[in-house]
């Protein structure tokens, strides 16, 4: 049955993504953990509910049930480093069905820079859990997110969208290979041992790289990963020395400002190393100063330069897009149906109370006339009758509500019930 899009009218999403804004803009709109916390706390204070804050390398988006889109944009600007002018030029606002469908497409990986991105659903789940920790999820948003997760699961089990290594980390290693040729004999320095760093390290080793050195501000975390993959670790204060001794440097940390600057490269050159150096920045905000790219014998690759079209499985994933779109529409339709049913819930509750009040009144008269003992069988009988009448009424209300509210109003008038008084 066709379900009206009007049931999604309450939803809105605002944000910045790689489709509209380059890296220099996206990094200004990125929200770290503290900024996300502050945003959610203010949103709650001003009465906004059901907000998901998704901030990744390629997007920062706020998804919610609200008609206050402008206020949502204001919160994004307030807690990031972006400006109103930048948002008006590069940002987007989507309402209703378009907003919900967009979020589904993001979660399954159709809107990702790397088609079918395997990491995005983890980031969506983290955003969902984070919102829950701050009591920013109502029942409707919970239900919506369950539909999102189900669509993702089906996109992986029923299609080949997730085939191959559809991750930013894999695309990064492929880009490095394209830039410097075979990686097997290259000396690779990996700075950062978070989620992207871990996956990048694994991909490097799977490609046969034999010399990988890890650096992290927390040497304990670096050593833990090194033990897992049997690679080397260097202390953070050995950064200049390791830069001098590397062919490829990959940076993937959560630092809020560059950790490799022109001065570092100058120090490398002063130390006598003039070999070509390829740097790759997988961080947003950027962790390698863009000015480094202007220096002699240095190549710099950032997030905007990555794509998955070099991956041999890309065409297979691309062919599955229509199948995934169908799955999204099916799950969206189920969510619309659930939303439509919620609109008749107050009427169902009021009707249940009304019929039970009628039954009780009649039973009270019966008991006063024939006594408690005689009324036991009548009690069971009347309950069964009322329950059957309710079952037919509920089914009819749920079946008819997507078309219009007229049937609901007829029931309310017929039984003189006023659900709004019970809210």
N, C-alpha and C positions, 0 to 999 in steps of 0.2 A: 504494500500500500504506500502510495506517495505521501510523504510527510512534509508539511509546510516548513519552509525555512524561517518563518516568523518566530519559531520557538527558540532560535539562536540569536534573536535581535539584541539580547542583553550583553553579548560578548564583544570585547574590543581588544585589539593588540596594537601596541606602538613599538617602534624600534628602529634599529640601524642594522644593516647586514651587508655582506660582501657584494650583493647584487647592486647595491646603490652607492656604497661608500668604500673608498679605498682604505688601506691600513692606517694611514695617518689620521683619518677621521674616526675609524672604529676604535682605535686605542683611546681616544679622548672620551668616548662614550662607554668604555668598559667599566664594570662595577666589581670592585674587589669584595671580599667577604664582609668587611666592616660596612662598606657603602650599601651593600644589599640589606644588611641588618637594619641600618638606619632608615633606609627607604621603606622597608616593611613596617617598621615601628611607627613611622609617621603616617603611613597609609592607614594603619589600624586606628591611630589617634583621630584621623579625620573621617573615620567611618567607612573606609573602603574595605571590601572583603574579597576573598578568593583571588589573590594575586600570585602568579608564577613569575619569578624573575630569572631569566635565562641569560647568562653572560658567558660567552665563549670566545675563541679566537676570531670567529667570523661573524658574530652577531651579539647584540644586546637587545633583548626584547622583553616587554612586560605584557603578560596575557592575563586578562581578568574579566569578570562579569561586572560591568559598570557602564553608565552612560556618561561618565566623567573623563572622557578621553583627553581633554585639554589638561586636566589636573594630573593625569598619568604622565603626559609629556613633561609637565612641570617638575614632577618628582624625578624623572629620568635625568633631566638637565641639572637639577639641584644637586644630585648625588654623584654625578659624573663630572668630567671636565669639558663636556660638550657645551655648545652654545645654542641659543634659540635659532640664530641664523643658520647654523650648520644643520640643525634638525630640519628646518623648513626646506633646506636644499637637498639633503640626503636621506632624511628619515621617512618613515611611512606610518600611516594609521589605517587599520582595516577594521571594519565593523561586521557584526553579525555572522552570517554563514561564511563570508570570506575570511574573517578572523579565525574562526574555529578550524576551517579547512586548512588555512596556512599553518597553524600550529601542528596539525596532524602531519602535514607534509614535512615540516621541520623534523619532527620526532622520528619519522621512518627513514629520513635521509634523502628525500627527494629534493629538498631545498638546499642541500649541503654543497659546499665547494667540491667535495669528494663524493660523487654519487653513491648513495647507499651507506654513507659514513657509519662505521660501526661504533664510533665513540659518542655520537650525539645523543643516543638514547640514554646512555649513562649520565650525561650532563643534564638531560631533561629530568631523569629520576632524582638526581641530586637537588635540582631546583624545586621539584615537587616536595621532597622531604624537608628542604629548608623552609619552604612556605608553611608546611605542617608544623614545624618546630616553633613557629611564631604565630600559630593559631590563625593563619591567613587562608585557610581552605574551608569553604562551606560544603554542604552535601552535594550541591550541583557540580562544583568544580572537582570534587573527589570523583564523582561519577564520570565526568568528562575525561579526566586523566586515566581512569581505568579503560575507557574506550580507546584512548590514545595508545596505551601500552598493549592492548589487545591487537590493534591495527599493526603495530610494530612487530609483534610476535608472529602474526599471520603473514606479514610481508617477508619474513625470513623462512617460515615453514612452507609457504605455498608458492613462493617465487624464488628466483635466483638473484634478487636484488643485492643480497649480502655476499655473493660469490667473490672469490679473490680476497685480496687484503685491502678492503676499502677503508683506509684510515689515513689521517693526515700524516702520521709518522711514516707510513709506507710510501706515500706520495713524496715525502721529503727525501727519503733514501733514494727513490727513483730519480728525483730531480738532481740529487748529488751525483748519482751515477752518470746521468746525462751530461753534467757539467765537467766532471773530472775523469770520466771513463771508468774502467774497472776499479772497484773499491778494495779488492782483495789485498793489494799490496800497499794500500794507503794507511797512513797513521791518522786515526780519528780521535779527536778530543770531544767528549760529550759533557756539556755543562748543564746540570740539572737532572735530578733523578726522580722527578714526579711521574705522573701517569704517562705523559707524552714521552718523557725521557726513557722510561722503562720499555715502552713499546718500540721506540726508536732503536734502543740498544739491541733488543731482540731481533729486529729486522736487519740491522747491520750484521749481526752474527750469522743470521740465516742466509745472507748474501755472501758469506765467506770472508768477511773482514777479520783479519787476524790480530790487528793492533788497535784496541779500543781502550782509552783511558777516561775515567770518570772523575769529575770535579763537582763538588756540591758544598755549599756553606756548612752544612752538617756532614762532617766527614763520616760520622757513624752511618748515616743513611746511604752514602755513597759506597761504603764498605759492604753494607748489607746487600746492595744490588750487585756489587762486584763479586761477592762470594757466590751469588746465585748464578751468574753468567760466566764466572771465571775470567774476569778482565781486571785491568789495573786501576788503582786509585791514586790520585795525586791531591795534596792539600791545596786549599784555596789560595794560599799565598804563593803557590808555585805557578800561578796562572800565566805569567809572562814567559817563563821557561817552557811551559807546555805548548803555548802558542807558537813559540819558535821551533818546536819539534813536531809540528802537526801539518798535515796536508789539508785536512778537512776539520772544521770546528762547527759543531752543532750546539746551539744554545736553546734550552727549553726550560726556563725558570719562571717563577711567579714574581720576579722583582718588578717594582713599579717604575724603574728607570734603567737606562742602559748600564750593563756591567762590562761591556767591551766598548771602548772609546778610541778615538784616533790616537790618543796618547799611548794606549797599549800597543798598537801596531807600530808606532814610532819607536817604542822601547824594544820591540822585537827586531826592527831594522838596525837599531843601534847595537844590538847584541850580535849582529853579524849575519842574521838570517835574511836572505833576500829571495827565498824561494816563493813561488806563487802560493797564495793562501785562499782557500774557498771557505767562506763563512755562511752559515745558515741560521736564520733567526726564526724559531717556531713559537715565539712569545708575543702576546698582546696584553699590555703595552710592549713595544719592542724592547729587547734587551741588548741589541747591538745598535750603536749610534749610526744613523743612515749616512753620515759624513764619511764613514769608513769606506763606503763604496767608491769614493773619489780618489782613494789612495792607490799608489802604484802596485801592480801585481796582486790586487785584492779583488775577489769576486764576492758579492753579497747576494744571497737568496733570501727573500722574506716570504711571508704567508701568501701574499697576493700572486706570487710566481708559481705556486703549486697547482697542479691539476692531476687528474687521474687518467687522462686520455692516453698516456703512454702504457698504461696497464692493459695487458692483453685481455683481461676479463671485462673491460669497460663496456664493449659493445653488447656483451651478454647481459650486463646489468641494465644497460640502456633499453634493451628490448623488453625488459620486464616492467617498465614504467607504467604502461596502460593497465597491467594486471594489479599493480599496487594502487593505482588511482581508483580502480574498482573496489578494492578492499577498503580503502579510506571511505568511499561513498557508502558502502554497506554498513560500516561501523558508525559513520555519521548518522545514517538513517535510523539505526538502532538507538542512538543517543537522542535524536529528535523525538523518536517514539516515546522514550522514557520521559523526556521533558514534557511531552504532551499529556502523558498520564499523570504527571505530578500536578497539573493544573486542575484535575478533577479530584485529587486526594481530599481537599477540604470538604467538598460536597459529599464524597463517600463517607467521611467521618461523621459529618452532620446527619446524613441519612441513616447511618448505623445507629446513632444515638436516638434519632427520632423514632425509628421502628422499635427499638428496644424500650423506649419510654411508653409507646403504645402497648407493647406486649406486657410490660410490668403493670401498667394501669389496669389492664384487663385481668391479669393474674391476681392482683390485689382484690378485685371484686369477686373473683372466683373463690379465692381463699376465704374471704369473709362470709361467703354463702355456704361453701361445702367443707371448709376446714383444711388444715395443712396436709393431712394424710391423703385426701382425695386429689390434692393439687400436684402431687409429685409427678404423676404421669403427664399431666397437662403442661407442667413446666418443661419437660423434655420435648414434648410435641410442639409447643409454641416456639421453642428455640430453633428446632429444625425447620419449621415453616419460615420463620424470619430469616434464617441463614440462607435458605434457598432463594427467597425473594431478593435478598441482598446480592447473592452471587450473580443472578441474572442482571440485576441493575448495574452492578459494578462492571461486568463484561460489556454491557451496552454503552455505558458512559465512556469506558476506555476506547472502545471501537469507534465511537462517534466523535470524540473530542478533537482528533486531528482535523476534521473537516470544519467544525465550527463549535461555538460555545452554546448554540441554541438549545441542544438537548439538555445540557447542564442547567441552563436557566429554567427549562420546563420542569425538570425534576425539583429544583429549588422552589418554584412557585407551587407545584402540585402538593408538596409536603410541607410548605411554609417553613422552610429551613433557611438559615442565614449563616453560611460558613464564615463570613468575614467577622462575625461576632465571636468566633471561637479562636481567632488567631492571637 
